[in-house]
Amino acid sequence: MLNYLYIFYSFVFILNIIHVFWQNTVLFTIIGILGMMMTVISFPRSDRVFKILGAVLLGAGVFFFISSEAAVKDIPLFFAGNISILFLISMLPWMNSVVKAGRYNRLLQSLIGSNHRELGVLYARSEVTMVSLAAFLNLSSATISQDLLKEKLKQVKTSVRNNFILMVTLRGYSLALLWSPLEILLATSIFITGVNYLQVLPWMLGLSIIGITLDSLFAKILFRNESIPEDDVGSKAPVLDKQKLTQFIVALVMFLSVVVFLGNVIHLDFLFSVTIAIFPFAFLWALFVKRKRSFINIGWPTWKWKTNRLDNFIVLLLSLSFLTESLNESPYLSYLQDPLMSLEGSPLLIMLFIQATFLILTLLGVHPIATMGIFGGVRELLTGSFPPVTLTILLSACAIATVPSAPYGLIVTITSVALRMNPYQIVLRNLPYTIAFGFLGIGVALLSLLFY
């Protein structure tokens, strides 16, 4: 039966779609009850880290619930809040599937593959490519580039090679997440603040460009004396297909346009706009490039497999939803509000507090989504201190900054396996970048205060 969980989960997501257009308390309660069932099913199937985190979140939620004046009948409502985020996560495989079906992942190989021997120059080219394409390729951009760079740098000293690869792939990946409409941390921050994606996009693109420039300059200095041996030709990268590159860029622009249209014209919220746009857009894209059969053959089994294994996300997000809603009803909310309230009138100190919270909890193994949810529980206090655009920049930048330094994060785990390195070595190498990235996000957020 566990192989058919995708049917049950899809039913819950369909009810969530209905609720978006028909706000009904009874329906929302039903969604919450089904969400509780999803949590019970997923708990024994989730990874150990998520079991511990889910148990802590649920335990804290029960404590806050008991201290509140909420009734037992409200409990299902507390579990329904993050179903929309789960829905988005379940749809992401369809976008990756059309990328694979259209063989756009080979673009990354052809764009990174160059004749430059100097590692400083190669670093900048590789990072720009990662940022440009990872918005759609997502994790596959990191794995493809790591495999290519390992082959290309096979004659370079192991410590230098590993340092180069972990820096360019993880940092480039994080800089791509800043503006990607498919990034869950950005979508969650927009969900919390209710801001328009189009308002935030120029700021996030600007932050990404600044990050690329500074990190590339730093890498050019760091690797200034390193180069690929002359006799190492490595594996030849595929020839750049300009037509496919044009298709990819047009598709990216069109997808962003669809999301903006749904948000500004149809007036749907950003998270829901991205979610419902993914499959129709991916299917039409596959039709346009005449890869429909390949798209279905790749996408359908991948989507079923991924949806059947949402356990970690279900445990994390639904437990977090229960905690957040219980905290909002609890008098103990003031204990979380007090440190922020004591900093009221000092926006810089509040920003530094938020950055430090994301960083410390990430290093302790808490997923940034969970930390984002905690700040979502005090959104009224935060929106009273900052304009929505500023708060979105701040939350998303500080959260995404931790991605290269998350010891239990998926991208760090993948990199540690690929390079046969301890994940904490990767974390230590990227920690200065994470801190600097957070400060850069704070700087851009402060700059936005001049405009809002």
N, C-alpha and C positions, 0 to 999 in steps of 0.2 A: 504493500500500500504506500510505502514511503516514496516509491518511484512515481506516484501520481499526486504528490503534494501540490504540484504546480496547478492542478485543476482547482483545488481548494483555495490556494493563494490567489489565483486569478479571479475567483468568485468574489473574494474580499476586495480586490482592487477594483472590480467592476462596481461593487457597492460604493466604493470611495468616489468613483467617477460620478455616479448618480447623486451622491451627497453634495458634490461641488455645485451642481445645478439645482438641487432640491434640498435646502437646508432643513433637516428634520431631526429632532432630538431622538425619536425612537430609532430611526435608521442609524444615527451615529452611535447609539447604545448597542445596536446589533453588531455594528462594525467593531466596537470595543470588545464585546463578548468574543467575537471571532478572533480578535487580536490576542485575547487572553489564551484562547485555545492554541493559537500559533506559538505563543511563548512556551506553553506546556509541552508541545510537540518538539520544539526546537532545543529546549534546554539540555536534555541528555545528548543531543547530537552535536552540540556546539563544542568549540575548542576549550581547553582548560582555562585559558586566560579569560575568555568571554563568560564562561560559567562563573568564575570568581567575580568578575566585574558585574555581571548580571545579578548575582546574589547580593553583592554589596548595594547596588542601586535599588533592588527590590526591598532589601532590608531597611535601607534609609527611607525609602518611600513609605513603607508600612509605619515606621516611626513618625514621620511627618503627618501621615494620614490620621493616625490615632490622636495626634496632638491638635488636629484641625477640627472644624465643625462640619466637615463634609459627611454626607450620609453614605451608607454602603452601596446604595443604588447608583452613586456617582463613580464607583470604581471602574466600570467598563468605559466610561467617558474618558477616564485618565489614560487608558491604554490605546485610545484611538488616534491620538494626536500625531503620531509619526508614521502612520500607515502610508501617507502620501510620499514620504521619503523612501520607504521600502519599495513603493511602486516604481519610483524613478530608478532605483538600483536594479530592479528586475528587468527593466527595459533596455539597460545599457548594452547587453550582449548583441542586440539587433544592430546597433550602430557599428560595433566592432566586426560583426559578421559581414556587413556590406563592404567594409574596408578590406577584409580578407578576400571576399568573393571577387571584388574588383582588382585584387592584387595591388592595392595602393601601398601596402606595407613595403613593397620593393622600392618605393620612392625614397624611403629613408635610407636604404642601402646605397642607392645611386647618388643621393645628395651628400651623404657623409663621405662616401668614397672619393678621395681626391689624391692628388700627387704631392701634396705638401708633406715635407719631411719634418718640419719644425712642429713640435707638439703644441707650442703656444698658439700657432696659427690653426692647427687642426682642432684644438679645443674650441676656439671661437666658432669655427664652421660647424662643428658637431653640436654645440649648444644652440645655435640659431636654428639648426635643422630640427632638433628635439622640440624646441619651443613652438616652432611653426606647425609641426605635424602631430605632436602628442595630444593636441586638443581633441582629435578624433581617434588616433591610434591608441591613446591611453597607455596602459601598461605594455602593450605589444611594442610600442616605440622604444621602451627601455630595453626589453629583452633582445630585440633585433639589433639595436645599436651596440649593446654589450657583446653580442656574439661577433658582430663585424669588427669592433675595435679590438677584441681579444686576438682575432686573426691578424689584423693589420699591425698590431703592436707586439706580436709574438717574439720578436728579437729584442724588444726593449726590456730592461731590467724589471723583474717581477714587481718589486715594490713601487716603482715609478708607474708601470702599466696599470696596476690595480688602483693606485691613487688617482690617476688620470681618469680611468673608466668610472669609478664610483663618484667622482666629483662631477664630471660632465653629464652623466646620465641622471643622477638623482637631482642635481641642481637644475638642469634643464627641464626635467619633468615637473619640478615644483613651480618653476617660472611659467610653464604652460598652463598649470592648473589655475593660475590667477584669473584668467579671462575665459577659460573653457566653460561653455554653457552646460557641459556634461559633468563638471566637477561638483561632487556632492557637498563639499565644504562651502563653496561659493553659493550654491543653491540654498543651503541651509541658512547661511547668513542673510541672504535676501529674503528667505522665508520668515526669519525673525524680525527683520526691520520693515518688510513690506515695500522696499524701494523698487523703483523701475530698473530693470537690468541695463537698459540703454543709458541711464544716467551714470551707472557705475562703470560700464565698459571702458570709456576713455581713460578713466583713472587707473583701472587695472591693467590696461594695455601699456600706459605710461610707466607704471610700476614695473611691469615685466621688462620693458625696454631698458629702463635704468638698471635693473638687476642684471640683465644680460651684459650690458656695457661694463659695469663694475666687476662682475665676476670674470669676464673674459680678460679684462686688463690685469686682474690679480693672477689669473692662470698664466698669462703671457709672461709675467715676471717670475712666477713659481717654476715654470717649465722652460725658461729662457735658454738653459744649457742642455736641454734634452731634445733628441731628434731620433727619427727612425733610421737605422743603419742603411747605407746606400744599396747594399746587396739584398735588402729585404723588400721584395716586391709584394709579398702577401697575396691575398686573393683579390682578384679584380672585381670591383663593384659593377653592378648592372649599369648599362648605358642609360642616362637620364631620358625618360619618356616625357617630352615636353607636353604632349597632348594629355597624358594622364595627370601631369602636374596641374595643368590648366583646369581639367575636370575637377580635381580635388579642391583647388582654391575656389572655383565657382560654387561647388557643393557646400563648402564651409560658409561662404557668404550667404548663400540661399537659406541654409539652415538657420543662421543667425537672424536673417530677415523674417523667416517664418515665426521664430520665437518672439521677435519684437512685434510682429503683426498681431499675434495672439494676445500679447500683453497690452499693447496700446490701443488696438482697434476692438478686439473682442473683450478686452478687460479681464483676462484670466491672469491668475498670479503666475509668477515666473516658474516656480517649481512644477506646477501642473502643465504649463505651456510646453516646457521642455519634454516632460514625460509623454504627453499625448502626441507630440510632433515626431518623436523618434521613429516609431515603426512605419507610419505612412511615408515619411520622408525617405527612410532607408529603402523601403520597397520600391518607391518611384525612382530612386537613384539607381537601384539594381536594374529596373526595367530600362532606364535610359542608356545604361552602358551594356545592356543585353547580357546581364549576368543573373537573371531571375532564378534560374534553376540552381545555380551554385549558391546563391544567397539563401534560398530555402533549405537546401541540403546542409549548409553550414549553420544557418541561424536557428532552425527549428530544434535540432538536438542540443545545440549549445544553450539555447534559451531554457529548455526543459531542465537540463542538467544544472544550470546556474540557479534557476528558480527553486528547484528541489533542495538546493543547498544554501539557502538564505539564512541558515540557522544562526550564524554568528551575528549577522545584522539584525535579525529579529530579536534575539536576546538583548542585544545592546540597545537598539532604538526603542523598543516597546517598554523595556524596563526603565529606560531613561525618560520616556514619556510619562510613565507612572510617577517617577520621582519628581519630575519638574512640576506636574500638575498638583501633586500632594504638597510640595514645597510652597507653591503659590497660595495654597489654602491654609498653610500653617503659620502660627505666630513666630516660628523659628526663622522665617524668611528674613526677619529683621537682622539676624546675626550675619547673614550673607550681605545684606544691604548696608549694614553699619560701616564696614571698611570702605565701601564705595561712597557712602554718604559723607564719611569723614573727609573724603578727598574731593567733595563737591566744590566746584569753583577752581579746581586744579586739573584741567583736562589732561595735561601731560602725565601727571601722576596716575590718573585713572587708566590711561593708555598703557603705561608701564606695568601697572598692576595686572591688566588683562594679558599683556605679553608674557609676564612672569608666570601667570597661572597656566596658560597654555603650555609653556615650555616645561615647567616642573611636573605637571600631570602627565605630559607625554613621556617624559623620561621615566616616570613611575609605571608606565604601561597603560595609561588611560587614553583611549582613542580621542583625537581632537573633536570628533562629532559629539562625544559625551560632554566634553568641556563646553562646546558650543551650546549644547542643550542647557547646561547649568546657567550660562549667561542669558540664554533665552528665557529662563525663569525670572530674571530681573530685568526684562526688556524695557518695562515702563520707566525704571530708574535710569537705564542707559540712554533711552531715547529722550529723556528729559535733560540729559547732559550733552548729547551730541545730535546733530542733524542725522537723518537716516542714511544719507550717502556716506557721511564720515564714519558712522558706526559700522556700516557694511564693509568699507575699506579696511577698517581696523580689525574687525573680527575675522574676516576672510584672510587677510594678509598674515596676521599672527598665527592663525590655525594652519595655513598652508606652509608657513615657514618651518613648522615642526616636521613636515613630511620626510625630509632627508635625514632627520635625527630621531625618528620614532623606532626604538629597538624592536618593537613587535609589529611594525608596519609591513604591509605586503611588499612594497617596493624595496625596502631595506632587506627583507627576508630573501627576495628573489636575487638581489645583488650579492648577498652573502653566500648563497649557494653557487651562483655563477662564478664568483671570484675565490671561493673557498676561504672566506674570511669570517672571523667572528663578527656578528652584527654590531657588537659594542665598539669594535675598531672603526667600523663605518660611521657609527654615531659620533665618536670622538673626532673623526676627521671632518665631519660636516657640522659639528656643533657651533664653531665660530661663524659659519655661514648662516645658520639658523638664527643666531642672535643678531647678526648684522641685518639679515633679511627682515626680522621683526622691527628693528630700529628704522629701517628704510620704510616699512609700512606705516609706522607711527609718523614719520616725517611727511609722507604723502597725505596721511589722514589729517595732520595739522594744517597742511597746505590747503586742503579742501574746506577747512573752516573759514577761509577767506572768501569763499564763493557761496556758502550756504548758511 
